[in-house]
């Protein structure tokens, strides 16, 4: 029985779907994470912090659905990638999930008691819930670019040979800081629209401007490192654009600037 769509078309559809889901997560949950990361800095009093939290109070819970759908799409279309990434990056994923669990608890429990110390503790929980996921997501992207230390046996079973600290290389940390600065810009832009005129709005604009400049600097530094640093893998095996994905048939060699070379050879 012939499939209504060929393999190449199905693969393109799944890539597009995954891209839409991840972009949706970045656009909708990005400002939630940014507002959480900015909370201790743009709001100084309990009233100001309550106002900042209220700007995302109606949206933060639903925005996380994009992330769940993205993980489901990876599992459905590329179960091998799902297995390798979630097993190899297990502790990093645990950090993200722990931070994402702290965030809703902080939203729910912050106002349970009038104690300033109690509320301050949960405010820092919101900061952790915004800062840590953004940092780890960026570090994960950086590790995808430099390569993760795992191997496959003849049965395509993956064996991860790294550890948690090994994920935090200079380049991956640069990618993580870029991710944090971008969500801070996003959160500051959201507060600039939602916050009332006053100190919170002024601080949000100030921190947003600083984060925007920092994002440009980090992005340029990352681009220069990709183009001229000891980063990249040159494809050495034949490429069959219409063939099935089989990692055992793909071979690469590490080479400086190979990322840009691949873009030039395989546009």
N, C-alpha and C positions, 0 to 999 in steps of 0.2 A: 504494500500500500504506500503510495507516494504521499509525502507530507505536503500540506498546502503551502508551506513556506520552506525554503531551503535553509541549510544550517547557517550560512553567512548572514542571511536576513534575520533569522531568529537571534543570532548573537548580537547583531546591531540593535535590535529592539530591546534586548535585555540591557545592553550598555546604556542606551538612551534612558530606559526606565530607572536604572540605578543612578544615573547622573541626575535625573529630575528629583529623585527622592533625597539624595545627599544635598543637592542645591536647596531643596525645600527645607531640609533640616537646618542648613547654614543660615538661610534667610529668616526663618521663623524663630528658631531656638537660639540663634546667634545673639539677638539683642537681650534675650533672657539671661544667657550666660554673662554677657557684658554688663548688664545692670547688676547682677550679683557680684561680679568682680569689682565693680565700682562702688558698691554700697558703703563700705567703711570710709571711703575717701570723699565722696560727694555729699554725704549726709552726716552731720555732726550731732544733731539732737534726735531724740526719739520721734518727735513730730516729723522731722525731715526724713528719717528712715522709713517711717510709716508711709509717707507720701511716695517715696521711691519704690517701695514694695508694691504699693497699690497700682503703679503704672503697668506692672506685669502680672498682677494678681489674677486677671481674667483669662490670660492666654498661656501661661507657662506650662500648664499641665497638658494641654492638647498639643502643644508644639513638639513634645518629645515623641509623639507617634511617628513622625518622619524618620527618626533614628531607628525605631523598632522595625518599620517597614523596610528600611535600607538593609538591616541585618537579615530580614526574611528574604529579600531579593537576592542577596549574595548566597544564602543557603539554597534557594530554589534553582538558581542558574549556575552557580559555581560552588557546589558543595565541597570540592577539594580545597578551594581557596578559603572557604569558611572554616574547614577543619584545621588547616595549617595556621591561619591567622589567630583563631580563637584559642588554639592549644599553645602555639608558640608565644603569643602575647597574653598569656593567661593572667599573670600578675598585673600587667598594665591594664587589661580590661577590668580586672577586679578593682583597681584604683578608681577607674571611671565609674563603675557601677556603684561603688561605695559613696563616691562624691554625689552621684545622681540620686542616691537614696537619702543622703544627708539633706539635700535641698528641699524636697517636699516635707520632710520632718521639720525642718527649720521654718518653712512657711506656716505649717499647722500649729506648731508649739510656741512660736515666738510670743504671741499675745495671751498665752494661758496664764501668765503671772505678770504683775506690774513691776517686778524687781528689775532695776536697771542692769544688774549683773546677769540675770537670766536672759534678758532680751539681747544684751551684747553678745552672749555666748551663741545664740541662734543667728545673730547677724553675721558673725564670723563663719557660722555653718553655711550661710548663703554665699559668702565669699568663696569658701572652699568648693561649694557646688558649682560655682561659675568658673573659677580659675583652674582647678585641677582638670576637668574634662577638656577644656580648651587647650591646655598645655599638652596633655597626653595625646589628644587627636593630632596635634601638630607633630609631636615626636613620632607617632606612628607613620605619618606621611613621610617624614624624613627617613625613617628606617626602610620604608618601601622603596625609596629612591636609592639608598645605598646598599640594599640587600639584607635579608634576614638570614641568620646562620642556621639553616636547617638542611637536611639531606633526605633523600628518598631511597627506599630499598626497591627490590624488583617487583614487589607487590604494591608499589605506590603508597606505602606507609611512611608518614613523615616523622622525622626525629629532630626536634629542636635542640640545638647545641649551645644556646646562649643563656643569659640570665637577665634579670630585670635591670640591673645597673648597666649592663652592656648595651641596652637600648638607648641610653642617654649619652650619645656621642656628641662632639661639638656641632656637627651639621644638624643632627636631629634636634638638639636643644635650640639651635637657631630657628629651625622650623617650628618648634613648640612656642618660642617667644613671639614669632611672627603670628602664629595662630592666636595667642593671647592678645596681642596688640590689635589685631583685626576685630576680635569680638568686643574689645573695649571701645574701639571706634564705633562699632555697631550699637553698643549699649548707650554710649554718649549721645549718638544721633537720636536714638529713641527717646532718651530723657529730654533732649533739646526740643522735641515735639510735644511730649506729654507733660513735662514738669511746668509748674507755674513760674512766673517771673520771680526771681529771688536768688538767694545764695546757691541753692542746689543747681539751678539752671546755669549759673555762671561757672560753677566748679565743673559741671558736666562738659561745658564747652571748652574749658581750659584743658581738662584731662583728655578730651576727645582730640583736640588739636595736637597735643603732645604725642598721643598714641598714633595719630595719622602720620606724623613725620617719622616716628619710629618704625611704623609699618613699611614705609617707602625705603628707609635705610636698610632694614632687615631683608626686604624683598630683593633689593639691588645686591646686597652682600651674598644672599643665597644664589642669585642668578650668576654672579661672577664666579662663585665657587663651583657651580655646576659646569660652567663653560670652561674654566681654566684650572680647577682644582683636581685632586686625585679621586674623582668621583665618576662613576659610570661603568657600564658594561657593554661591550661591543658584541653584537650577535654574530656568531660564527657558523651556525647551522643553517641549512636551507629553510626558507620561509614559504609555507603553503598557505596563502591567505584564505583559501576556502576549505582547508583541512580542519580536522578536529584538534582541539587543544590537548597536547600530550607533553608534559614537562620533561619526560625522558627523551624526547626527540629534539629538545631545544638545548643548545649549548651557548655559553657566553664566556668572555674573558674580561677581567677587570682592566680598564684602560682610562687614563685621564682624559676628561672631555668627551667621553664616548656617548654621553646622553645627547649632546648636540650633533655628534656625528651620525647617530641613528636617525635623528629627525631629518637630517639632510639626505641620507640614503634611502629612508623609508618614509616619505612624506604622507 
